[in-house]
């Protein structure tokens, strides 16, 4: 699914998505999806905390390339 907004901030590309997520200080990340009326709600801190374990579990060395 394509993400069209994060907490109301429009997303036009992958860099917009990364910036919106990293800039957020709110507890919940609300990702609006391209399908009308569909959203994902993510506990930001829980996602940050789970990140290293998810990378390890799937053998991913880092979360992105520069």
C-alpha positions as CSV (number, residue, x, y, z in Angstrom):
1,X,0.0,0.0,0.0
2,X,1.2,3.5,-0.8
3,X,1.4,6.0,2.1
4,X,-0.2,9.4,1.2
5,X,0.3,11.2,4.6
6,X,1.9,10.8,8.0
7,X,0.0,12.6,10.8
8,X,-1.6,14.8,8.2
9,X,1.8,15.6,6.4
10,X,1.6,14.8,2.7
11,X,4.0,12.2,1.4
12,X,5.2,12.4,-2.2
13,X,8.2,10.1,-2.0
14,X,10.3,7.9,0.1
15,X,12.4,10.7,1.5
16,X,9.2,12.5,2.6
17,X,8.1,9.4,4.4
18,X,11.5,9.1,6.2
19,X,11.5,12.7,7.2
20,X,7.9,12.7,8.4
21,X,8.5,9.7,10.6
22,X,11.8,10.9,12.0
23,X,10.5,14.4,12.7
24,X,7.4,13.2,14.6
25,X,7.4,13.6,18.3
26,X,3.8,12.3,18.7
27,X,3.2,9.0,20.4
28,X,1.1,7.7,17.4
29,X,2.1,7.7,13.8
30,X,-1.0,7.7,11.6
31,X,-0.1,6.6,8.1
32,X,-2.9,7.4,5.6
33,X,-2.9,4.9,2.7
34,X,-3.8,5.5,-0.9
35,X,-7.0,3.5,-0.5
36,X,-9.6,6.0,0.9
37,X,-10.5,5.5,4.5
38,X,-7.5,3.1,5.2
39,X,-4.9,4.0,7.7
40,X,-2.2,2.4,9.8
41,X,-1.6,3.5,13.4
42,X,1.8,2.8,14.9
43,X,3.1,3.4,18.4
44,X,6.2,5.3,17.4
45,X,8.3,4.4,20.5
46,X,7.4,0.7,20.3
47,X,8.5,0.7,16.6
48,X,11.8,2.4,17.5
49,X,12.4,-0.1,20.3
50,X,11.5,-3.1,18.1
51,X,13.7,-1.9,15.2
52,X,17.0,-3.5,16.1
53,X,15.4,-6.9,16.9
54,X,13.5,-6.9,13.6
55,X,16.7,-6.1,11.7
56,X,18.5,-8.9,13.5
57,X,15.6,-11.4,13.0
58,X,15.6,-10.9,9.3
59,X,19.4,-10.6,8.8
60,X,19.2,-7.0,7.6
61,X,22.5,-5.2,8.5
62,X,21.0,-1.6,8.6
63,X,17.7,0.1,8.2
64,X,18.7,2.1,5.1
65,X,21.6,3.1,2.8
66,X,22.8,6.7,2.7
